[in-house]
Amino acid sequence: MKDELYACVHAAEFPAQALLRPRTDLAAEPVAVLEGRASLETVCALNRAAYRKGAAQGMTRLEAEELAGLRLLARSEESEAAARAVLLECAAHFSPRIEDVSRGTACACVLDIAGTERLFGPPRTLAERLRAALVAAGFRASVAVSANFHAARLKAAAARGITVIPRNQEAAALCKLPLTVLALPEEAVETLAIWGIRTLGELAALPEAELVARLGVQAADWRALARGALPHTFQPIEPEFCLKESCEFETPVEQSDSLLFAGARMIDCLVARAAARALALASLTVEMQLAGGQAYRRAIRPAIPSADRKFLLKLLQLEIAAHPPQAEVLSLALSAEAGPSSQMQLGLFAPQMPEPSRLDVTIARLKAIVGEERVGSPALEDTHRPGSFRMESFTAARQSSGAQSNGNEFGAADSIRPRMALRRMRPPLPVRVELRELRPVAFREGGRRFRIEAAYGPWRTSGCWWSADGWNVEEWDVLTETSDGSSAACLLVSDRGQKQWQLEAFYD
């Protein structure tokens, strides 16, 4: 059986860290986080600068407001959930077996790192790399390594920085910790205080039999905890991979520059998290909570998944400029879908192709000028209505080998076979049609008269009669001749619902 070895990550004051992680502009300022009802708000978390100002947990809002220069923020469960997911992702890079041991306002987890020495080196090296990864993700956390699960958990919560407890030295490492780290029942704490027991070392020195006789069977577990000898059944969690970052503003934001400043930091974090799994961002969803209870939601989908931070930020800038929020912004959230990174290998003599990122930026600028419904790739709709299509976003698709081979199945004779193209008029041209025995014999378009030599039809189609988008049309294929002797093949359409004729297309 393998020797047990655990590493505990403890991030204290997590509500404050979750709010300040995307707000790098507040990193050096004293910040306190409030929770509770508006009239009974108290400080639940704060950063080191706030401690130096004299702030403390449990202070009321009025007491905190008396401290000059102290920034007060409201607690955000959404920000904490997103930050917790990021912290677990960082930990999962070092071990897939993780147990959540968070308590109070701290976020803590224990990693089973037994057998990872060949990957990350000795325990101290692993702890240093783990803490560096947390710092890079924007967290301030302590790391403790021990062969005992509870020893690592208690030491990480009480110490700062990195602590490696040698095997069989758990009792000595925990002896000076205060008794409060065990979270004992209030009656047991009072009894031990009367006995003069203040530290774990003093509790571990008590005889087990007499301790159990006076405080009950659970006292044996307390003594084993104090000695770092209590066994534990590991209960790993399975963190979900969710790419989402959020930020709440203490004052409503009106300027787009402020939104982009916060969005740039979020995009950096999303790209880094996706890159850690060899992925890129296939889509980006922007969500904002606006003043007055309004909600803002926009989706950005590049042609191919991208990990270019500047490119994604530019798309975000163009999207907000094209669709600005209609009220002050209270919070900003970015969520992303991950996709495989796309690398295109060009031939040695193939011409240089434009970068997909330039295409996306150009399309975004065109949409801002002419409208989103006028830019994209046409796609046929599943309907019998003639010429019915919709505009979809451009996507870069690779041509498969099977598609390439299908182009050569037909012989050279097929490639030179004459074909006819239909050139539709957008929009159709209204015309005046002369009828004889219910068949068109001539029509006028502008100042020209077209005499119909032959007419084929009618072909009648109709549908969606139950809605305002219904149609009832009659189509005619006609061969025409003008006064100057030129001829043309046209498609005439009679809209029976609107009772008008239109020149729909020319056959080329």
ChimeraX attribute file (.defattr): number of C-alpha atoms within 10 A of each C-alpha:
attribute: neighborCount
match mode: 1-to-1
recipient: residues
	/A:1	3
	/A:2	6
	/A:3	7
	/A:4	14
	/A:5	19
	/A:6	21
	/A:7	33
	/A:8	34
	/A:9	31
	/A:10	30
	/A:11	25
	/A:12	26
	/A:13	22
	/A:14	27
	/A:15	29
	/A:16	24
	/A:17	26
	/A:18	24
	/A:19	26
	/A:20	21
	/A:21	21
	/A:22	26
	/A:23	18
	/A:24	14
	/A:25	11
	/A:26	13
	/A:27	14
	/A:28	11
	/A:29	15
	/A:30	21
	/A:31	26
	/A:32	30
	/A:33	25
	/A:34	27
	/A:35	19
	/A:36	12
	/A:37	8
	/A:38	9
	/A:39	9
	/A:40	11
	/A:41	17
	/A:42	22
	/A:43	23
	/A:44	23
	/A:45	25
	/A:46	25
	/A:47	23
	/A:48	14
	/A:49	16
	/A:50	21
	/A:51	14
	/A:52	10
	/A:53	15
	/A:54	10
	/A:55	24
	/A:56	19
	/A:57	16
	/A:58	15
	/A:59	16
	/A:60	17
	/A:61	19
	/A:62	12
	/A:63	13
	/A:64	24
	/A:65	14
	/A:66	10
	/A:67	14
	/A:68	9
	/A:69	13
	/A:70	18
	/A:71	17
	/A:72	17
	/A:73	22
	/A:74	19
	/A:75	21
	/A:76	18
	/A:77	12
	/A:78	16
	/A:79	24
	/A:80	20
	/A:81	16
	/A:82	18
	/A:83	26
	/A:84	18
	/A:85	19
	/A:86	25
	/A:87	22
	/A:88	24
	/A:89	20
	/A:90	20
	/A:91	23
	/A:92	16
	/A:93	12
	/A:94	20
	/A:95	17
	/A:96	17
	/A:97	16
	/A:98	24
	/A:99	19
	/A:100	17
	/A:101	14
	/A:102	17
	/A:103	11
	/A:104	9
	/A:105	14
	/A:106	18
	/A:107	23
	/A:108	25
	/A:109	23
	/A:110	29
	/A:111	24
	/A:112	22
	/A:113	23
	/A:114	15
	/A:115	13
	/A:116	15
	/A:117	12
	/A:118	7
	/A:119	9
	/A:120	16
	/A:121	12
	/A:122	11
	/A:123	23
	/A:124	18
	/A:125	12
	/A:126	20
	/A:127	25
	/A:128	15
	/A:129	15
	/A:130	23
	/A:131	22
	/A:132	16
	/A:133	16
	/A:134	22
	/A:135	12
	/A:136	12
	/A:137	19
	/A:138	20
	/A:139	21
	/A:140	20
	/A:141	27
	/A:142	24
	/A:143	29
	/A:144	28
	/A:145	30
	/A:146	27
	/A:147	24
	/A:148	22
	/A:149	25
	/A:150	24
	/A:151	26
	/A:152	29
	/A:153	25
	/A:154	20
	/A:155	26
	/A:156	28
	/A:157	22
	/A:158	15
	/A:159	14
	/A:160	16
	/A:161	14
	/A:162	20
	/A:163	22
	/A:164	19
	/A:165	22
	/A:166	13
	/A:167	12
	/A:168	14
	/A:169	13
	/A:170	23
	/A:171	19
	/A:172	15
	/A:173	22
	/A:174	23
	/A:175	19
	/A:176	14
	/A:177	19
	/A:178	15
	/A:179	20
	/A:180	11
	/A:181	15
	/A:182	15
	/A:183	9
	/A:184	13
	/A:185	8
	/A:186	9
	/A:187	10
	/A:188	13
	/A:189	17
	/A:190	13
	/A:191	13
	/A:192	17
	/A:193	12
	/A:194	10
	/A:195	9
	/A:196	11
	/A:197	19
	/A:198	17
	/A:199	18
	/A:200	27
	/A:201	21
	/A:202	19
	/A:203	23
	/A:204	21
	/A:205	13
	/A:206	12
	/A:207	11
	/A:208	16
	/A:209	12
	/A:210	11
	/A:211	17
	/A:212	16
	/A:213	11
	/A:214	10
	/A:215	14
	/A:216	12
	/A:217	13
	/A:218	10
	/A:219	20
	/A:220	19
	/A:221	15
	/A:222	20
	/A:223	23
	/A:224	18
	/A:225	24
	/A:226	31
	/A:227	25
	/A:228	27
	/A:229	18
	/A:230	16
	/A:231	12
	/A:232	9
	/A:233	6
	/A:234	13
	/A:235	10
	/A:236	15
	/A:237	13
	/A:238	11
	/A:239	16
	/A:240	9
	/A:241	13
	/A:242	17
	/A:243	20
	/A:244	22
	/A:245	25
	/A:246	26
	/A:247	25
	/A:248	24
	/A:249	16
	/A:250	12
	/A:251	11
	/A:252	15
	/A:253	18
	/A:254	15
	/A:255	11
	/A:256	14
	/A:257	11
	/A:258	10
	/A:259	19
	/A:260	17
	/A:261	15
	/A:262	20
	/A:263	23
	/A:264	19
	/A:265	17
	/A:266	24
	/A:267	26
	/A:268	18
	/A:269	21
	/A:270	26
	/A:271	21
	/A:272	18
	/A:273	22
	/A:274	22
	/A:275	16
	/A:276	12
	/A:277	11
	/A:278	13
	/A:279	20
	/A:280	25
	/A:281	28
	/A:282	19
	/A:283	19
	/A:284	23
	/A:285	16
	/A:286	19
	/A:287	17
	/A:288	21
	/A:289	20
	/A:290	19
	/A:291	15
	/A:292	10
	/A:293	8
	/A:294	13
	/A:295	14
	/A:296	16
	/A:297	13
	/A:298	14
	/A:299	15
	/A:300	17
	/A:301	20
	/A:302	23
	/A:303	17
	/A:304	22
	/A:305	22
	/A:306	23
	/A:307	23
	/A:308	14
	/A:309	17
	/A:310	12
	/A:311	16
	/A:312	25
	/A:313	19
	/A:314	17
	/A:315	22
	/A:316	24
	/A:317	20
	/A:318	17
	/A:319	19
	/A:320	16
	/A:321	13
	/A:322	16
	/A:323	13
	/A:324	14
	/A:325	18
	/A:326	12
	/A:327	17
	/A:328	17
	/A:329	24
	/A:330	19
	/A:331	19
	/A:332	21
	/A:333	21
	/A:334	21
	/A:335	20
	/A:336	23
	/A:337	18
	/A:338	25
	/A:339	16
	/A:340	16
	/A:341	16
	/A:342	12
	/A:343	8
	/A:344	6
	/A:345	6
	/A:346	10
	/A:347	8
	/A:348	6
	/A:349	6
	/A:350	7
	/A:351	8
	/A:352	8
	/A:353	7
	/A:354	8
	/A:355	8
	/A:356	16
	/A:357	19
	/A:358	11
	/A:359	14
	/A:360	23
	/A:361	17
	/A:362	13
	/A:363	18
	/A:364	22
	/A:365	18
	/A:366	15
	/A:367	18
	/A:368	16
	/A:369	12
	/A:370	10
	/A:371	12
	/A:372	17
	/A:373	11
	/A:374	14
	/A:375	18
	/A:376	16
	/A:377	12
	/A:378	14
	/A:379	12
	/A:380	10
	/A:381	13
	/A:382	8
	/A:383	11
	/A:384	11
	/A:385	16
	/A:386	12
	/A:387	11
	/A:388	12
	/A:389	14
	/A:390	13
	/A:391	15
	/A:392	14
	/A:393	16
	/A:394	17
	/A:395	14
	/A:396	10
	/A:397	8
	/A:398	8
	/A:399	8
	/A:400	8
	/A:401	8
	/A:402	8
	/A:403	10
	/A:404	10
	/A:405	9
	/A:406	9
	/A:407	10
	/A:408	10
	/A:409	9
	/A:410	9
	/A:411	9
	/A:412	9
	/A:413	7
	/A:414	9
	/A:415	11
	/A:416	8
	/A:417	7
	/A:418	6
	/A:419	7
	/A:420	7
	/A:421	9
	/A:422	13
	/A:423	13
	/A:424	15
	/A:425	12
	/A:426	8
	/A:427	10
	/A:428	14
	/A:429	14
	/A:430	16
	/A:431	19
	/A:432	15
	/A:433	21
	/A:434	14
	/A:435	11
	/A:436	9
	/A:437	6
	/A:438	8
	/A:439	14
	/A:440	20
	/A:441	18
	/A:442	19
	/A:443	21
	/A:444	15
	/A:445	14
	/A:446	10
	/A:447	5
	/A:448	10
	/A:449	17
	/A:450	19
	/A:451	19
	/A:452	20
	/A:453	13
	/A:454	14
	/A:455	18
	/A:456	13
	/A:457	13
	/A:458	16
	/A:459	11
	/A:460	13
	/A:461	13
	/A:462	15
	/A:463	14
	/A:464	13
	/A:465	10
	/A:466	7
	/A:467	8
	/A:468	7
	/A:469	8
	/A:470	12
	/A:471	17
	/A:472	17
	/A:473	21
	/A:474	16
	/A:475	20
	/A:476	21
	/A:477	19
	/A:478	23
	/A:479	18
	/A:480	21
	/A:481	18
	/A:482	14
	/A:483	10
	/A:484	6
	/A:485	7
	/A:486	9
	/A:487	15
	/A:488	14
	/A:489	18
	/A:490	22
	/A:491	20
	/A:492	27
	/A:493	23
	/A:494	21
	/A:495	15
	/A:496	14
	/A:497	11
	/A:498	10
	/A:499	9
	/A:500	14
	/A:501	21
	/A:502	21
	/A:503	23
	/A:504	23
	/A:505	21
	/A:506	17
	/A:507	15
	/A:508	11
